[in-house]
Amino acid sequence: MSTLKEIANECGFSVATISRVLNRDETLNVPQSTREIIFDTAEKLNYKTKFERKQGSLPVDELLDVNRPVLSAKRIGIIEMHSTTELLDDTYYLYLKSNVERVCLEKGIETTMLQFDSEEECYRMVGNSIDGIIAIGPFSRRRVEAMERLTSRIVFLDSAPDAIKYCSVQPNYETGVVQGIDYLLEMGHKKIAFVGPVETRNSKGDKAPEMRRRIFKDMAKIHKDDLEPVYIETDSTGSNAIEKITEFISGNDKKNLPTAYFAFNETTAINVMRGLQSAGLSIPDDASVLGFNDTIIATYTQPQLSGIHIYIDEMAKVAVNTMTQLFFDENMLPIRVLVPTGLSKRDSVKKI
């Protein structure tokens, strides 16, 4: 039986590319012709992946069909760090979970929810076993250890507790904050308020400086001649932003208020709008508001909320695809994927 190096010598592609193609890495961006050459060469040289050696080889035409449901008999456990109350405060995580379930359904993969038993320090589930875990949000070390007792195949979604050991998928917050600042500056805003907490939970569940706020501060230094930053602190979810905005406006000269408010998540942005409106300010005539996350809820506000768009559907797809890679090769090196953000321009931001 041939080796990856022999296939590389035969077709001219790198060993890394060949390995990812043969293991059906759907996150790898290569032309279909490249996949065909690699699979044809592997078939000619009688190469088999670890999974094929265990399960029997698949026809080349099936391997090239990237839309074919993979390993339909597999069962994935989904774990959420956040409580029901926290999920309702920030629907971003609800959308992540529902998209993971949708992608798994499309691929014929069964899912089940796992609940943490704090007394026994373990996760409970319906059924006898799972083949992998997709963990959504930040988790403490003891909870990660409880996952490891169930399976070695773990993919973290929206956190990266250990990039050396686990695969993870996260939005690229830096590009999002940069997009937001650039957009507000282009729209003529100079005095911009960042609204959000000073600290949140990091990927390990520990308190740490809030990432978007930290990036905003760094960018404010870079744009020091064009941007006058203001910081309005909220709780960790932004649920008290109405109160904080009201206090801020009442304590400042209305002629010297920020012309734009950049909120660290969508819940905060909506509450900022409510706070501004309750103080008698019109959006966007008196103040512009830009949010982060940009779910469907942003289109239900009045006016509709502009936002930094996180591609939740793509994040879910990458997480599930990464899990299927682990099914084929449990010993593959961990990968960390940062999914880029977009910008949704709506009516809550005005050019001045």
C-alpha positions in Angstrom: 0.0 0.0 0.0 1.3 3.5 -0.9 2.1 6.4 1.4 1.0 10.1 1.2 4.6 11.0 0.2 4.4 8.7 -2.8 1.1 10.2 -3.8 2.7 13.7 -3.5 5.6 12.6 -5.7 3.1 11.3 -8.3 0.7 14.2 -8.5 2.8 17.2 -7.3 0.6 18.4 -4.4 1.8 18.8 -0.9 1.4 16.0 1.7 -0.7 18.3 3.9 -3.1 19.1 1.0 -3.4 15.5 0.0 -4.1 14.4 3.6 -6.9 16.9 4.0 -8.5 16.1 0.6 -8.4 12.4 1.2 -9.9 12.9 4.7 -12.7 15.0 3.1 -11.8 18.3 4.7 -14.6 20.4 3.4 -13.1 23.6 4.9 -10.1 23.2 2.5 -10.5 25.6 -0.5 -9.1 23.8 -3.5 -10.5 23.4 -7.0 -12.6 20.3 -7.8 -10.0 19.3 -10.4 -7.4 19.1 -7.7 -9.6 16.8 -5.6 -10.1 14.6 -8.6 -6.4 14.3 -9.4 -5.6 13.4 -5.8 -8.3 10.8 -5.5 -7.4 9.3 -8.9 -3.8 9.1 -7.9 -4.6 7.6 -4.5 -6.9 5.0 -6.2 -4.2 4.2 -8.8 -1.6 3.7 -6.0 -4.0 1.8 -3.9 -3.8 4.2 -1.0 -6.3 4.0 1.9 -6.9 6.4 4.8 -7.0 5.1 8.4 -10.8 5.2 8.3 -11.0 3.3 5.0 -8.7 0.6 6.3 -11.1 0.2 9.2 -14.4 0.6 7.3 -13.6 -0.5 3.8 -12.9 1.9 0.9 -15.5 4.2 -0.7 -15.8 4.7 -4.4 -14.1 7.8 -5.8 -17.4 9.3 -7.0 -18.8 9.1 -3.4 -15.7 10.7 -1.9 -15.9 13.6 -4.3 -19.6 14.3 -3.4 -19.0 16.9 -0.6 -22.8 17.2 -0.1 -23.2 13.5 0.8 -24.2 12.9 4.4 -21.2 11.7 6.3 -21.3 8.8 8.8 -25.0 9.0 9.3 -24.8 6.5 12.2 -22.8 8.9 14.3 -24.2 10.7 17.3 -23.0 14.2 18.5 -23.6 15.6 21.9 -24.3 19.4 22.0 -23.3 21.2 25.2 -24.2 24.8 26.0 -22.4 26.7 28.8 -25.1 29.3 29.2 -28.2 28.9 31.3 -31.7 29.3 29.8 -31.9 32.8 31.3 -28.5 33.8 29.7 -29.6 32.4 26.4 -32.7 34.5 26.4 -30.6 37.6 27.3 -28.4 36.9 24.2 -30.1 34.9 21.4 -26.8 34.6 19.6 -26.1 31.3 21.3 -29.6 30.0 20.6 -28.9 30.6 16.9 -25.6 28.9 17.1 -27.2 25.8 18.6 -30.1 25.7 16.2 -27.7 26.0 13.2 -25.5 23.2 14.5 -28.6 21.0 14.8 -29.7 22.0 11.3 -26.4 21.1 9.7 -26.2 17.8 11.5 -29.8 17.0 10.3 -28.8 17.8 6.8 -25.8 15.4 7.1 -27.8 12.6 8.7 -26.0 13.0 12.1 -28.0 12.5 15.2 -27.7 15.1 18.0 -28.5 15.0 21.7 -28.3 17.7 24.4 -26.0 17.1 27.4 -26.6 18.6 30.8 -23.9 19.1 33.5 -24.5 17.4 36.9 -22.6 19.7 39.3 -22.8 17.2 42.1 -21.4 14.3 40.2 -19.1 16.5 38.0 -20.3 14.8 34.8 -22.6 15.3 31.8 -25.9 13.5 31.6 -27.5 12.5 28.4 -30.3 10.5 26.9 -29.0 7.3 25.4 -25.9 5.2 26.0 -23.1 6.9 24.0 -21.9 9.7 21.8 -19.2 9.9 19.1 -18.3 13.5 19.6 -19.1 16.8 21.3 -19.7 20.3 20.0 -19.4 22.6 22.9 -20.9 26.1 22.5 -19.5 29.0 24.5 -16.7 29.2 27.2 -16.2 26.3 29.7 -14.3 25.9 32.9 -11.5 23.3 33.1 -13.6 20.9 35.2 -16.3 20.9 32.6 -13.9 20.3 29.8 -12.5 17.4 31.8 -16.0 16.0 32.2 -16.4 16.1 28.4 -13.1 14.3 27.9 -14.4 11.4 30.0 -17.1 10.9 27.4 -15.1 11.3 24.2 -11.8 12.6 22.8 -13.5 14.2 19.8 -14.5 17.7 21.0 -15.0 20.8 18.8 -15.5 24.2 20.6 -17.7 26.7 19.0 -17.3 30.4 19.9 -14.4 29.6 22.3 -10.9 28.1 22.2 -9.9 26.9 25.7 -6.8 25.0 24.4 -5.8 25.6 20.8 -3.0 23.0 21.1 -5.4 20.2 22.1 -8.8 21.0 20.7 -10.3 22.1 17.4 -12.3 25.4 17.7 -14.4 27.8 15.6 -14.7 31.4 16.5 -15.8 34.7 14.9 -13.0 37.1 14.1 -13.9 39.9 16.6 -10.9 42.0 15.5 -12.1 42.3 11.9 -15.6 43.1 13.2 -14.5 45.9 15.5 -12.3 47.3 12.8 -15.2 47.2 10.3 -17.5 49.0 12.7 -15.0 51.8 13.5 -14.1 52.3 9.9 -17.8 52.5 9.0 -18.7 55.0 11.7 -15.7 57.2 10.8 -16.7 57.0 7.1 -20.2 58.2 8.1 -18.6 61.3 9.7 -18.7 60.3 13.4 -15.9 61.3 15.6 -17.1 61.0 19.1 -18.1 57.3 19.4 -19.2 55.5 22.6 -18.4 51.9 23.1 -21.2 50.3 25.2 -20.4 47.0 26.9 -18.8 45.3 29.9 -15.2 45.8 31.1 -14.9 42.0 31.7 -16.5 38.9 30.4 -15.7 35.2 30.5 -12.9 34.0 28.3 -12.6 30.6 26.6 -11.7 28.9 29.9 -14.6 30.4 31.7 -12.4 32.8 33.7 -13.0 36.6 34.0 -11.0 38.5 31.5 -11.0 41.9 29.7 -13.9 42.0 27.2 -12.3 41.3 23.8 -14.4 43.8 21.7 -13.8 46.6 24.2 -10.1 45.9 24.3 -9.9 45.9 20.5 -11.9 49.2 20.4 -9.4 50.8 22.8 -6.5 49.7 20.6 -8.1 51.0 17.5 -9.0 54.3 19.2 -5.2 54.8 19.8 -4.5 54.2 16.2 -7.2 56.6 15.1 -6.4 59.2 17.9 -6.6 62.1 15.5 -10.0 61.1 14.1 -11.7 59.3 17.0 -12.8 60.5 20.4 -13.7 57.4 22.4 -16.2 57.3 25.2 -16.9 54.2 27.3 -20.2 53.2 28.9 -20.0 50.2 31.1 -22.8 47.6 31.3 -23.2 44.2 32.9 -21.9 41.1 31.1 -24.9 40.7 28.8 -25.9 44.4 28.3 -29.3 43.8 29.8 -28.9 47.0 31.9 -27.9 49.2 29.0 -31.1 51.2 29.1 -30.4 52.3 32.7 -26.7 53.0 31.9 -27.6 55.1 28.8 -30.2 57.1 30.8 -27.6 57.8 33.6 -25.0 58.8 31.0 -27.2 61.2 29.2 -28.6 62.8 32.3 -25.0 63.3 33.6 -23.7 65.0 30.5 -24.3 68.1 28.4 -26.6 67.1 25.6 -24.7 69.3 23.2 -21.5 67.3 23.8 -22.9 63.7 23.6 -21.4 61.1 21.3 -23.0 61.0 17.8 -22.6 57.2 17.6 -22.9 54.3 20.0 -21.1 51.0 19.2 -22.6 48.2 21.3 -20.7 44.9 22.0 -23.7 42.7 21.2 -27.2 42.9 19.8 -29.0 42.9 23.2 -27.0 45.9 24.3 -27.6 47.7 21.0 -31.3 47.3 21.3 -31.3 48.5 24.9 -29.1 51.5 23.8 -31.7 52.4 21.3 -34.4 52.2 23.9 -32.4 54.3 26.4 -31.7 57.0 23.8 -35.3 57.1 22.7 -36.6 57.3 26.3 -34.2 60.2 26.9 -35.9 62.0 24.0 -33.2 61.4 21.4 -34.1 60.4 17.8 -32.3 57.6 16.0 -30.5 58.2 13.7 -31.0 62.0 13.6 -29.6 62.6 17.1 -27.5 59.5 17.6 -26.5 56.5 15.5 -26.4 53.0 16.9 -24.3 50.0 15.6 -24.6 46.6 17.1 -22.7 43.3 17.0 -24.0 39.8 16.1 -26.7 41.0 13.7 -29.4 38.3 14.0 -32.9 38.5 12.4 -34.0 40.5 15.5 -32.0 43.5 14.1 -34.6 43.8 11.4 -37.5 44.1 13.8 -36.3 47.2 15.6 -37.5 50.8 14.8 -35.4 51.9 13.0 -33.8 48.7 11.8 -30.5 48.1 13.5 -27.2 48.3 11.7 -24.7 45.7 12.8 -21.5 43.7 12.5 -22.7 40.4 11.0 -21.4 37.2 12.5 -21.9 34.3 10.0 -23.5 31.9 12.5 -24.6 29.5 9.8 -21.0 29.2 8.4 -19.6 28.8 11.9 -22.0 25.9 12.6 -21.1 24.3 9.2 -17.4 24.5 9.9 -17.8 23.1 13.4 -19.8 20.1 12.1 -17.4 19.6 9.2 -14.5 19.6 11.6 -16.2 17.0 13.7 -16.6 14.8 10.6 -12.8 15.1 10.0 -12.3 13.8 13.6 -14.5 10.8 12.7 -12.1 10.0 9.9 -8.8 10.9 11.7 -9.1 11.1 15.5 -5.4 11.9 15.8 -5.4 14.9 13.4 -3.8 18.1 14.6 -6.2 20.6 16.1 -7.3 23.4 13.9 -8.6 26.8 14.9 -10.9 28.6 12.4 -11.6 32.3 12.7 -14.7 33.1 10.6 -14.7 36.6 9.2 -17.4 39.1 9.9 -19.6 41.3 7.6 -21.3 44.7 7.8 -25.1 45.1 7.6 -26.0 48.7 6.8 -29.5 49.7 7.9 -31.4 52.7 9.2 -29.9 53.2 12.7 -26.7 54.8 11.4 -26.7 58.2 9.7 -24.0 60.1 7.8 -23.3 63.4 9.4 
